[in-house]
């Protein structure tokens, strides 16, 4: 691997494009790690580079996928796939045996065979690539779970069987991961590493777009709530300490300077003692916006100690308070959506957003939740389905609150397209594009008062 320095630089550049904050100093550390660890043990290389380059949680999956692309296990057609005739039934038999034994090496080998035999597309024209989705769709490894379980079952109690089922599912997912890795490697040989690194590697969870996140990605986002909340709490506390210092008290500073010959070495400050702010969330829970709203509610729940009072309201075409539902299920954040759907009245008509009725209902029933110390966050895509946006209700909320912000999970380029009234609302309250968990954390730290 004579081009190792250049490849390492390209590898770090690809990581940066996916949000891994690795700069020149981290690259130097990575090069030093490789010099010490050598190239003989690939997994030792992986761990050494990870220790040198990763500085934030939630980035390991991106690192591993990029590492496998720039430092692949092999090149070209896998030895196990060469001159092998296509036999789907035989391949499934081998895979079932590997799943029963939990043999990772065998699963990796079979992944190479599956991609070569089942995942190629456009090869006859000299272009194309390899598709993990196509290979997995034809092989259907998930249909082997019951068969593998039957082979593993030894008459143990039912609860042990449940654990065994989860283990088999983990092995199947591991095989699927091997297939995805192999498909990226083979495609990179056809189309180039840089292109595949840019387009075929999923971003870190905190950079996933809320509106297009899959169920698995939203589940991963929920797992990042607690670490993210701790970082945000530290940032808010630091801001509060700086704000509490206040302005210099000139009289006390001059009095102190008498002890140092008139030189004001120790300035005195007017100590400010601001109370903790209040927070009100008003969340659109219709359609794909619900994933964004649910994550934000979980984040605010984790940050509740930073505020003197938090109240949460949700709506689709009618509004209801859900504070008790958000704060009452700390042990099961994944079920937040189900708790709200079962315990709150959010829709009385057809399940589509009705901002006129929902915002009007909030000002009629819950406006006393907003006061001079309250920051209001309105969460929604501002798509009114052609109805009245009820700007008067938003003005009424803004007039009572200390600050009012609208967080919109749609790209700003889409605001006011179709049935969106985003720019109309933005003329009344400050609106921010908020598409990812990282954007949300930065906005919360920036706009919420201390």
C-alpha positions as CSV (number, residue, x, y, z in Angstrom):
1,X,0.0,0.0,0.0
2,X,2.6,2.5,-1.2
3,X,0.1,5.3,-1.6
4,X,-0.8,5.1,2.2
5,X,-0.2,8.8,3.0
6,X,-2.4,10.0,0.1
7,X,-5.0,7.4,1.0
8,X,-5.0,8.5,4.6
9,X,-5.5,12.1,3.6
10,X,-8.4,11.1,1.2
11,X,-9.9,9.0,4.0
12,X,-9.9,12.0,6.4
13,X,-11.3,14.3,3.8
14,X,-14.2,11.8,3.2
15,X,-14.8,11.7,7.0
16,X,-15.0,15.5,7.1
17,X,-17.6,15.5,4.3
18,X,-19.8,13.4,6.6
19,X,-19.4,15.7,9.6
20,X,-16.4,14.0,11.4
21,X,-14.4,17.0,12.7
22,X,-10.9,15.7,11.9
23,X,-8.3,18.3,11.0
24,X,-4.6,18.4,10.4
25,X,-3.6,17.6,14.0
26,X,-5.9,14.5,14.0
27,X,-4.5,13.4,10.6
28,X,-1.0,13.6,12.0
29,X,-2.1,11.6,15.0
30,X,-3.6,9.0,12.7
31,X,-0.4,8.7,10.7
32,X,1.6,8.3,13.9
33,X,-0.9,5.6,15.0
34,X,-0.4,3.7,11.8
35,X,3.4,3.9,12.1
36,X,3.2,2.3,15.5
37,X,0.5,-0.3,14.8
38,X,1.6,-1.3,11.4
39,X,-0.6,-2.7,8.6
40,X,-0.6,-6.4,9.4
41,X,-3.7,-6.4,11.5
42,X,-6.6,-4.6,9.8
43,X,-8.9,-4.5,12.8
44,X,-6.0,-3.1,14.9
45,X,-5.6,-0.4,12.2
46,X,-9.3,0.4,12.4
47,X,-9.3,0.9,16.1
48,X,-6.1,3.0,16.1
49,X,-7.5,5.3,13.4
50,X,-10.8,5.5,15.2
51,X,-9.1,6.6,18.5
52,X,-7.2,9.3,16.6
53,X,-10.0,10.7,14.4
54,X,-13.3,10.4,16.2
55,X,-14.1,13.1,18.8
56,X,-17.9,12.9,19.0
57,X,-20.4,10.2,19.8
58,X,-22.7,8.8,17.0
59,X,-19.9,8.9,14.4
60,X,-18.6,5.3,14.6
61,X,-20.9,3.9,11.9
62,X,-19.8,6.5,9.4
63,X,-16.2,5.9,10.3
64,X,-16.5,2.1,9.9
65,X,-18.2,2.4,6.5
66,X,-15.6,4.9,5.2
67,X,-12.7,2.8,6.6
68,X,-14.0,-0.3,4.8
69,X,-14.1,1.7,1.6
70,X,-10.6,3.2,1.8
71,X,-8.9,0.2,3.5
72,X,-10.8,-2.8,2.0
73,X,-10.2,-6.4,3.0
74,X,-9.5,-7.3,-0.6
75,X,-9.9,-6.2,-4.3
76,X,-11.8,-7.5,-7.2
77,X,-14.0,-10.6,-7.2
78,X,-13.7,-12.5,-3.9
79,X,-11.9,-15.8,-4.1
80,X,-14.9,-17.6,-2.9
81,X,-17.0,-16.2,-5.7
82,X,-14.7,-17.0,-8.6
83,X,-16.0,-19.5,-11.1
84,X,-18.9,-20.3,-8.8
85,X,-22.1,-21.2,-10.5
86,X,-25.3,-19.5,-9.5
87,X,-27.3,-21.7,-7.1
88,X,-29.6,-19.7,-4.9
89,X,-30.8,-22.7,-2.9
90,X,-27.2,-23.8,-2.1
91,X,-26.3,-20.2,-1.1
92,X,-29.2,-20.0,1.3
93,X,-28.2,-23.4,2.8
94,X,-24.6,-22.2,3.4
95,X,-25.9,-18.9,4.9
96,X,-28.3,-20.8,7.3
97,X,-25.3,-22.9,8.5
98,X,-23.2,-19.8,9.1
99,X,-26.1,-18.2,11.0
100,X,-26.5,-21.2,13.2
101,X,-22.8,-21.3,14.1
102,X,-22.5,-17.5,14.3
103,X,-19.4,-17.7,12.1
104,X,-18.6,-14.0,11.1
105,X,-15.9,-15.0,8.7
106,X,-18.2,-17.4,6.9
107,X,-20.9,-14.7,6.7
108,X,-18.4,-12.2,5.3
109,X,-17.3,-14.7,2.7
110,X,-20.9,-15.5,1.7
111,X,-21.7,-11.7,1.5
112,X,-19.0,-11.5,-1.2
113,X,-20.6,-14.4,-3.1
114,X,-24.1,-12.8,-2.8
115,X,-23.0,-9.5,-4.1
116,X,-21.1,-11.0,-7.0
117,X,-23.9,-13.4,-8.0
118,X,-27.0,-11.4,-7.1
119,X,-26.1,-7.7,-6.7
120,X,-24.6,-6.7,-10.0
121,X,-26.4,-4.4,-12.3
122,X,-25.4,-2.6,-15.6
123,X,-22.2,-4.6,-15.8
124,X,-22.7,-5.6,-19.4
125,X,-22.5,-2.0,-20.5
126,X,-19.2,-1.6,-18.7
127,X,-20.7,0.8,-16.0
128,X,-23.2,0.2,-13.3
129,X,-22.2,-1.1,-10.0
130,X,-23.4,-3.5,-7.3
131,X,-26.5,-3.2,-5.2
132,X,-26.8,-4.5,-1.6
133,X,-30.6,-4.0,-1.8
134,X,-30.8,-6.1,-4.9
135,X,-28.7,-8.9,-3.5
136,X,-30.6,-9.0,-0.1
137,X,-33.9,-8.8,-1.9
138,X,-33.1,-11.9,-3.9
139,X,-31.4,-13.8,-1.0
140,X,-34.0,-12.9,1.6
141,X,-31.9,-13.7,4.7
142,X,-34.6,-12.7,7.1
143,X,-36.7,-15.6,6.0
144,X,-34.1,-18.0,7.5
145,X,-34.7,-16.8,11.1
146,X,-37.3,-19.5,12.0
147,X,-35.2,-22.2,10.4
148,X,-32.1,-21.1,12.3
149,X,-34.1,-20.9,15.6
150,X,-35.4,-24.4,15.1
151,X,-31.8,-25.7,14.7
152,X,-30.7,-23.9,17.8
153,X,-33.6,-24.8,20.0
154,X,-32.7,-27.2,22.8
155,X,-35.9,-27.3,24.9
156,X,-35.0,-24.4,27.1
157,X,-37.6,-22.1,28.7
158,X,-39.6,-19.6,26.6
159,X,-37.7,-16.6,27.9
160,X,-34.4,-18.2,26.7
161,X,-36.0,-18.7,23.3
162,X,-36.8,-15.0,23.1
163,X,-33.2,-14.1,23.8
164,X,-32.1,-16.6,21.1
165,X,-34.4,-15.0,18.6
166,X,-32.8,-11.6,19.2
167,X,-29.4,-13.1,18.8
168,X,-30.4,-14.7,15.4
169,X,-31.8,-11.3,14.3
170,X,-28.5,-9.7,15.3
171,X,-26.6,-12.3,13.2
172,X,-28.9,-11.6,10.2
173,X,-28.3,-7.9,10.5
174,X,-24.6,-8.5,10.8
175,X,-24.7,-10.4,7.5
176,X,-26.7,-7.6,5.9
177,X,-24.0,-5.2,7.0
178,X,-21.3,-7.4,5.4
179,X,-23.4,-7.3,2.1
180,X,-23.6,-3.5,2.2
181,X,-19.9,-3.2,2.9
182,X,-19.0,-5.6,0.0
183,X,-21.4,-3.8,-2.4
184,X,-19.8,-0.4,-1.6
185,X,-16.4,-1.9,-2.1
186,X,-17.2,-3.4,-5.5
187,X,-19.0,-0.3,-6.7
188,X,-16.1,1.9,-5.7
189,X,-13.8,-0.2,-7.9
190,X,-16.2,0.6,-10.8
191,X,-17.1,4.2,-10.1
192,X,-14.3,5.5,-7.8
193,X,-13.9,5.7,-4.0
194,X,-14.6,9.4,-3.8
195,X,-18.0,9.2,-5.5
196,X,-19.1,6.2,-3.5
197,X,-17.9,7.8,-0.2
198,X,-19.9,10.9,-1.0
199,X,-23.2,9.3,-2.0
200,X,-23.4,5.7,-0.5
201,X,-22.5,6.2,3.1
202,X,-25.3,7.1,5.5
203,X,-24.6,10.3,7.5
204,X,-24.2,10.3,11.3
205,X,-27.5,10.2,13.2
206,X,-27.3,13.9,14.2
207,X,-27.1,14.9,10.5
208,X,-30.0,12.8,9.3
209,X,-32.9,14.8,7.9
210,X,-35.9,14.5,10.2
211,X,-38.4,14.4,7.3
212,X,-36.7,11.5,5.4
213,X,-35.4,9.5,8.4
214,X,-36.2,5.9,8.5
215,X,-37.7,4.2,11.5
216,X,-34.3,2.8,12.4
217,X,-32.7,6.2,12.1
218,X,-35.3,7.8,14.3
219,X,-34.7,5.1,16.8
220,X,-31.0,5.9,16.7
221,X,-31.8,9.6,17.2
222,X,-33.8,8.8,20.3
223,X,-30.7,7.0,21.7
224,X,-28.7,10.2,21.3
225,X,-31.1,12.4,23.3
226,X,-29.5,11.9,26.7
227,X,-25.8,12.6,25.6
228,X,-27.0,15.6,23.5
229,X,-29.0,17.0,26.4
230,X,-26.0,16.7,28.7
231,X,-23.9,18.7,26.3
232,X,-26.6,21.3,25.8
233,X,-27.2,21.6,29.6
234,X,-23.4,22.3,30.0
235,X,-23.5,25.0,27.3
236,X,-26.6,26.7,28.8
237,X,-25.1,26.6,32.3
238,X,-21.9,28.2,31.0
239,X,-24.0,31.0,29.4
240,X,-25.9,31.5,32.6
241,X,-22.6,31.8,34.6
242,X,-21.3,34.4,32.1
243,X,-24.6,36.3,32.2
244,X,-24.8,36.3,36.0
245,X,-21.6,38.3,36.2
246,X,-23.3,41.4,35.0
247,X,-21.7,44.7,34.2
248,X,-18.7,46.3,36.1
249,X,-19.7,48.1,39.3
250,X,-17.5,51.2,39.0
251,X,-17.9,52.4,42.6
252,X,-17.0,49.0,44.1
253,X,-14.1,48.5,41.7
254,X,-12.6,51.9,42.7
255,X,-13.0,51.1,46.4
256,X,-11.2,47.8,45.9
257,X,-8.4,49.6,44.0
258,X,-7.4,51.6,47.2
259,X,-5.6,48.5,48.5
260,X,-3.5,48.2,45.3
261,X,-2.4,51.9,45.0
262,X,-5.4,52.9,42.9
263,X,-4.8,50.2,40.2
264,X,-8.1,48.3,39.6
265,X,-6.6,44.8,39.5
266,X,-9.9,43.2,40.7
267,X,-13.0,44.5,39.0
268,X,-16.3,44.2,40.8
269,X,-19.5,43.3,39.0
270,X,-23.1,44.1,39.5
271,X,-24.4,40.6,40.2
272,X,-27.4,39.7,38.2
273,X,-29.8,37.0,39.5
274,X,-32.1,36.2,36.7
275,X,-34.6,33.5,37.2
276,X,-34.7,30.4,35.1
277,X,-36.8,30.9,31.9
278,X,-40.1,29.2,31.2
279,X,-40.6,27.2,28.0
280,X,-43.7,26.4,26.0
281,X,-43.6,24.0,23.0
282,X,-46.4,24.0,20.4
283,X,-45.9,21.0,18.2
284,X,-47.4,19.9,14.9
285,X,-47.7,16.1,15.1
286,X,-49.1,15.4,11.6
287,X,-47.4,13.2,9.0
288,X,-43.6,13.1,8.8
289,X,-43.2,16.2,11.0
290,X,-44.1,14.1,14.0
291,X,-40.6,12.5,14.1
292,X,-39.0,16.0,14.4
293,X,-41.5,17.1,17.0
294,X,-41.2,13.8,19.1
295,X,-37.4,14.2,19.1
296,X,-37.6,17.8,20.2
297,X,-40.1,17.0,23.0
298,X,-37.7,14.3,24.3
299,X,-34.8,16.7,24.2
300,X,-36.8,19.3,26.1
301,X,-37.8,16.7,28.6
302,X,-34.2,15.9,29.2
303,X,-33.4,19.6,29.6
304,X,-36.3,20.3,32.0
305,X,-34.1,21.2,34.9
306,X,-32.7,24.1,32.9
307,X,-36.2,25.8,33.0
308,X,-38.4,26.9,35.8
309,X,-41.5,25.5,34.0
310,X,-42.0,23.5,30.8
311,X,-45.4,23.0,29.1
312,X,-45.9,21.1,25.9
313,X,-48.9,21.3,23.6
314,X,-49.5,19.2,20.4
315,X,-51.9,19.5,17.6
316,X,-53.0,18.1,14.2
317,X,-56.3,19.9,13.6
318,X,-57.0,20.6,17.2
319,X,-54.7,21.3,20.2
320,X,-54.3,19.5,23.5
321,X,-51.8,19.8,26.4
322,X,-49.4,16.7,26.5
323,X,-47.0,17.8,29.2
324,X,-47.9,14.9,31.5
325,X,-47.5,12.5,28.6
326,X,-44.0,13.8,27.6
327,X,-42.7,13.8,31.2
328,X,-44.5,10.7,32.4
329,X,-42.6,8.0,30.4
330,X,-38.9,8.6,31.0
331,X,-38.2,4.9,30.8
332,X,-39.6,4.4,27.3
333,X,-38.9,7.3,25.0
334,X,-39.6,5.1,21.9
335,X,-43.3,5.0,23.0
336,X,-43.8,8.7,23.2
337,X,-45.8,8.9,19.9
338,X,-48.0,6.1,21.0
339,X,-48.6,7.7,24.5
340,X,-49.6,11.0,22.9
341,X,-51.8,9.3,20.3
342,X,-53.6,7.4,23.0
343,X,-53.8,10.0,25.7
344,X,-54.4,13.3,23.8
345,X,-57.1,14.6,21.4
346,X,-55.2,16.1,18.5
347,X,-57.5,15.3,15.5
348,X,-61.3,15.5,15.2
349,X,-61.6,15.5,11.5
350,X,-59.4,14.0,8.8
351,X,-55.9,13.9,10.3
352,X,-54.5,16.7,8.2
353,X,-53.0,19.9,9.7
354,X,-55.4,22.7,10.4
355,X,-53.3,25.6,11.6
356,X,-56.3,28.0,11.7
357,X,-58.2,25.8,14.1
358,X,-55.2,24.6,16.2
359,X,-53.6,28.0,16.7
360,X,-56.9,29.5,17.5
361,X,-57.7,26.8,20.0
362,X,-54.4,27.4,21.7
363,X,-55.0,31.2,22.1
364,X,-58.6,30.5,23.4
365,X,-57.7,27.7,25.9
366,X,-54.1,27.9,26.8
367,X,-52.9,31.5,26.3
368,X,-52.3,31.8,30.1
369,X,-49.4,29.4,29.7
370,X,-47.5,32.3,28.0
371,X,-46.1,35.1,30.0
372,X,-43.3,37.7,30.1
373,X,-40.7,35.1,31.1
374,X,-41.8,32.5,28.5
375,X,-40.0,31.4,25.4
376,X,-42.3,29.8,22.9
377,X,-41.1,27.3,20.3
378,X,-43.5,26.5,17.5
379,X,-42.6,23.3,15.7
380,X,-44.1,22.6,12.3
381,X,-43.7,22.7,8.5
382,X,-46.2,25.6,8.2
383,X,-48.2,23.6,5.5
384,X,-51.8,24.6,6.0
385,X,-53.4,22.4,3.4
386,X,-54.7,25.5,1.7
387,X,-56.4,26.8,4.9
388,X,-56.2,30.0,6.8
389,X,-52.8,30.3,8.5
390,X,-54.4,32.3,11.4
391,X,-51.6,34.9,11.6
392,X,-53.6,36.8,14.2
393,X,-53.2,33.9,16.7
394,X,-49.4,33.9,16.2
395,X,-49.2,37.6,16.7
396,X,-51.2,37.2,20.0
397,X,-48.7,34.5,21.2
398,X,-45.8,36.7,20.2
399,X,-47.2,39.7,22.0
400,X,-47.4,37.9,25.3
401,X,-44.2,35.9,25.2
402,X,-40.7,37.0,26.0
403,X,-39.5,35.4,22.8
404,X,-41.2,33.3,20.1
405,X,-39.5,31.2,17.5
406,X,-40.7,28.9,14.7
407,X,-38.6,25.8,14.0
408,X,-39.3,24.4,10.5
409,X,-37.9,21.0,9.5
410,X,-38.3,21.7,5.8
411,X,-35.5,23.1,3.6
412,X,-35.8,26.9,3.4
413,X,-35.8,26.5,-0.4
414,X,-39.2,24.8,0.0
415,X,-40.8,27.5,2.2
416,X,-43.9,29.0,0.7
417,X,-44.1,26.3,-2.1
418,X,-47.3,24.5,-2.6
419,X,-49.5,24.9,0.5
420,X,-46.7,26.2,2.7
421,X,-47.3,29.6,4.5
422,X,-43.8,29.6,5.9
423,X,-42.8,33.1,4.7
424,X,-46.1,34.5,6.0
425,X,-45.4,33.1,9.4
426,X,-41.7,34.2,9.2
427,X,-42.9,37.8,8.7
428,X,-44.6,37.6,12.2
429,X,-42.1,35.5,14.2
430,X,-38.5,34.5,13.7
431,X,-38.4,31.2,11.7
432,X,-35.4,28.9,11.5
433,X,-34.7,25.9,9.3
434,X,-34.2,22.9,11.6
435,X,-33.7,19.7,9.7
436,X,-31.3,17.7,11.8
437,X,-30.5,17.0,15.5
438,X,-27.3,19.0,15.1
439,X,-29.1,22.0,13.8
440,X,-31.7,21.6,16.6
441,X,-29.0,21.5,19.3
442,X,-27.2,24.6,17.9
443,X,-30.5,26.5,17.7
444,X,-31.6,25.6,21.2
445,X,-28.3,26.7,22.7
446,X,-28.4,29.9,20.6
447,X,-31.9,31.2,20.9
448,X,-33.1,30.1,24.4
449,X,-32.5,32.7,27.0
450,X,-30.7,32.1,30.3
